[in-house]
Every structure is written in C-alpha cells, then in structure tokens.
Amino acid sequence: MSKTRKIFMMVLAVGWAILMATPALAKSFSLKDAGISLWILLIIGAMIVLLQLIPATILFFSFIGTTSAMVFKGKKVSGREEVTEEEKPGLAGQHVATEK
C-alpha cells in the first residue's frame, strides 16, 4: 500500500473509534430489545435451512431412483443376439479406410 493510503486508513480508523466512543452514539445501542431480534434471527435462519431441504430432497430421491434403476434393470431381450460391425452406428465423419 502507498504511504498516503496507509495514513488515510489510519485517520479513518481513529475517527471511527472516536465517533463510537462519544456518549451520544454509545447510548444509542441498547440490548433491551435483543431478545426479539434473536427470535427473528432464529426464525429466519430456520426458514432458510428448511428451504434448502427442498432441493436436497429432490436430489436425494433422484439419486436413489437412478441407482435403483441401474441395479434392478434387467437384460434387454432383443430379436437378434449379435450385431455385425457394419450395422453398428459410427461417429459422425468416421469412415472405413479401404485399400486400393
């Protein structure tokens, strides 16, 4: 940091400390109604936690459904047993090299 910025920050911190120590501002902070604020904070926090359970439940049951589908999925029975190499779908732009 530059020297002027350090001095500015120091003056700002000292000014803030002096301002907070003045009797007018010191008496404006009261803990008389702190109980109501605590209950409001607790209720809002509980609501936030409960709202996070909605996407967590969706993800949980999606995971359970995907896992159980993979575990309990039976073999697909098709009419043909084996597919030849020419019948397999290839990638786009993939061609078989032929010798001339």
FENFEN-V445197 format. One record per helix or strand. SS is the DSSP state (~ for helix, > for strand). FROM is the first residue (numbers start at 0). LEN is the number of residues. If there is no record, write none. Layout:
SS,FROM,LEN / SS,FROM,LEN
This chain:
~,2,19 / ~,22,4 / ~,33,39
